[in-house]
Amino acid sequence: MPPRHARAVAHLRAADPVLRDWIDHEGPCRFRVHAEGSHFDHIARSIVFQQLSTAAATTIYKRFVERFGGTAPTPRQLLRAPEQTLREVGLSGRKVEYLRDLATQALSPRSPIHRIHEMPDDEVLTHLTALRGIGVWTTQMVLMFRLGRLDILPTADLVIQKGVKILYGLRSMPTPERLERIGKPWAPYRTIACWYIWRVVDQSDEW
C-alpha cells in the first residue's frame, strides 16, 4: 500500500473495532485515484454513472467512449455529436443536456472546472454543484476518485448505507445523520473507510 493508505488503515483499525475486523478480512487497501485524462473527462464520466448500477453505467460509458473512437471526447467533440448519437449509447435526454452544459463550461479557459485540484473541498463542492446536473453525490465522487481527497463521506450513497447496515448489524438502513455519527471516528480518512464499506456490499448475498 502507498504510505498514506497505510496510515489511513492504521487509523481506522485503531478507531473502530467493527471496521478493524472487516479490514483484516478484506486485506490491503486498493483505493485508486483516476489521474488520467482531464477534469472534464472525469466529471463527464461521473454524470454518466449517476443513478445507475456500476454494471449498467460501465456498459453505457464504454459505448459512449466507443462512439468517439475509443477515447473520452473533448468538449468540442461532445458538443458536435448529434443528440441521437448520444441517446443511442443509452444516455437519457437529461444526461445529454447535462453533458452538453458541462462541455460548454469546459470550453472556457476561465472555468473553475480546470482548477478544482487547487481548491479545498468546500470550494469544489460550491463550484461543481452550481453546474446543471451535478449534485453533492457527483461532486463527492470527483473529490474521492479524481482529486484523491481522503476525508469524504457520501452519506446519501445507497451502497454505503447498505454496507454500514450489513457491517454494523443494523435493523434498517442508516439515515445520513446516523451515518455521520457512525463515521465520525473514521476522520480524517473517511474516503478509505468508504472504500472498505463498498467491498462489504460487493461480497454480500443480501444486495
C-alpha positions in Angstrom: 0.0 0.0 0.0 1.1 3.6 -0.5 2.3 5.2 2.7 -0.8 7.4 3.1 -3.1 4.4 2.6 -1.1 2.6 5.3 -1.6 5.5 7.7 -5.3 5.6 6.9 -5.7 1.9 7.5 -3.8 2.1 10.8 -6.0 4.9 12.0 -9.3 3.1 11.0 -8.2 -0.1 12.7 -7.5 1.8 15.9 -10.6 4.0 15.8 -13.3 1.4 15.0 -13.2 -2.3 16.1 -16.0 -3.3 13.7 -14.2 -1.8 10.8 -10.9 -3.2 12.0 -12.3 -6.8 11.8 -13.5 -6.1 8.2 -10.2 -4.6 7.2 -8.4 -7.6 8.5 -10.7 -9.8 6.4 -10.5 -7.7 3.3 -6.8 -7.1 3.3 -4.7 -4.2 1.9 -6.5 -1.1 0.6 -6.6 -0.9 -3.2 -8.2 2.5 -3.5 -7.0 4.2 -6.7 -7.3 7.8 -7.9 -8.1 8.2 -11.6 -5.4 10.7 -12.6 -5.6 10.0 -16.4 -7.3 12.5 -18.7 -8.8 15.9 -17.7 -11.1 17.0 -15.0 -13.8 17.4 -17.7 -13.4 13.7 -18.7 -13.8 12.6 -15.1 -16.8 14.8 -14.3 -18.5 13.7 -17.6 -18.0 10.1 -16.5 -19.5 10.8 -13.1 -22.6 12.2 -14.8 -22.9 9.1 -16.9 -22.7 7.0 -13.8 -25.4 8.9 -11.9 -28.3 6.8 -10.5 -27.2 3.6 -12.3 -25.7 0.4 -11.1 -22.0 0.1 -11.6 -22.5 -2.6 -14.3 -25.1 -0.6 -16.3 -23.1 2.6 -16.1 -19.9 0.9 -17.1 -21.6 -0.6 -20.2 -23.1 2.8 -21.2 -19.8 4.6 -20.6 -18.0 2.1 -22.7 -20.4 2.6 -25.6 -20.2 6.4 -25.1 -16.4 6.3 -25.5 -16.5 3.9 -28.4 -18.6 6.5 -30.3 -15.7 8.8 -30.2 -13.1 6.3 -31.4 -12.3 4.7 -28.1 -11.2 7.8 -26.1 -13.1 10.2 -24.0 -14.4 13.1 -26.1 -13.2 16.6 -25.8 -15.8 19.3 -25.0 -15.9 20.3 -28.7 -16.3 16.8 -29.9 -19.2 16.2 -27.4 -20.9 19.4 -28.5 -20.7 18.5 -32.2 -22.1 15.0 -31.6 -25.8 14.7 -32.6 -28.1 14.2 -29.7 -29.4 11.0 -31.3 -25.9 9.6 -31.3 -25.6 10.2 -27.6 -29.0 8.8 -26.9 -28.2 5.6 -28.8 -25.5 4.6 -26.3 -28.0 4.6 -23.5 -27.9 8.2 -22.1 -31.1 9.8 -21.1 -32.1 13.1 -22.6 -31.5 14.8 -19.3 -27.9 13.4 -19.1 -27.3 14.6 -22.7 -28.3 18.1 -21.6 -26.0 17.9 -18.5 -23.1 16.7 -20.6 -23.6 19.5 -23.2 -23.8 22.1 -20.4 -20.6 20.8 -18.8 -18.8 20.8 -22.2 -19.8 24.4 -22.8 -18.5 25.4 -19.4 -15.2 23.5 -20.0 -14.5 25.4 -23.3 -13.8 28.5 -21.2 -10.2 28.6 -20.0 -11.5 30.6 -17.0 -13.9 27.9 -15.9 -13.4 26.7 -12.3 -13.6 23.2 -13.7 -9.9 23.4 -14.7 -8.8 24.5 -11.2 -10.6 22.2 -8.9 -7.4 20.4 -7.9 -6.2 23.7 -6.3 -9.4 24.2 -4.3 -10.3 23.0 -0.8 -13.2 20.5 -0.6 -15.9 23.1 0.2 -14.9 25.2 -2.8 -15.0 22.3 -5.2 -18.5 21.5 -3.8 -19.7 25.1 -4.3 -18.4 25.3 -7.9 -19.4 21.9 -9.2 -22.9 21.9 -7.7 -23.5 25.2 -9.4 -23.5 23.3 -12.7 -26.6 21.7 -14.1 -26.9 18.0 -13.3 -24.1 18.0 -10.8 -25.2 17.4 -7.2 -23.4 16.7 -3.9 -23.0 13.0 -4.6 -21.4 13.5 -8.0 -19.1 16.1 -6.5 -18.1 13.8 -3.7 -17.2 11.1 -6.3 -15.0 13.6 -8.1 -13.4 14.6 -4.8 -12.7 11.0 -3.9 -11.7 9.3 -7.2 -10.4 12.3 -9.2 -8.8 14.5 -6.6 -7.9 11.8 -4.1 -9.3 13.7 -1.1 -9.2 11.3 1.9 -11.9 12.5 4.2 -15.1 12.3 2.1 -18.2 10.6 3.4 -21.1 10.4 0.9 -23.9 9.9 3.4 -26.5 9.7 0.6 -24.8 6.9 -1.2 -27.1 3.9 -1.2 -24.3 1.4 -1.3 -22.5 3.0 1.6 -25.8 2.9 3.6 -26.3 -0.7 2.7 -22.7 -1.6 3.6 -23.0 0.0 7.0 -26.3 -1.7 7.7 -24.7 -5.1 7.0 -21.4 -4.5 8.7 -22.8 -3.0 11.9 -25.9 -5.3 12.1 -28.4 -2.5 11.9 -32.1 -3.3 11.6 -32.7 -0.6 8.9 -30.8 1.5 6.5 -29.0 4.3 8.4 -30.1 7.8 7.8 -27.4 10.3 6.6 -27.4 11.7 10.1 -26.8 8.3 11.7 -24.1 7.6 9.1 -22.3 10.8 10.0 -22.3 9.7 13.7 -21.0 6.2 12.9 -18.4 7.6 10.5 -17.1 10.3 12.9 -14.3 8.2 14.3 -13.1 7.5 10.7 -12.0 11.1 10.1 -9.7 12.2 8.6 -9.7 9.1 6.4 -13.4 8.6 5.7 -12.7 8.0 2.0 -10.7 4.9 2.8 -13.3 3.7 5.2 -15.9 4.0 2.4 -13.7 2.0 0.1 -13.8 -0.8 2.6 -17.5 -0.5 3.1 -18.2 -0.7 -0.6 -16.4 -4.0 -0.6 -18.9 -5.2 2.1 -21.7 -4.9 -0.5 -19.6 -6.4 -3.3 -19.3 -9.6 -1.2 -22.8 -9.7 0.3 -25.5 -12.0 -0.8 -28.1 -9.6 0.6 -27.6 -7.0 -2.1 
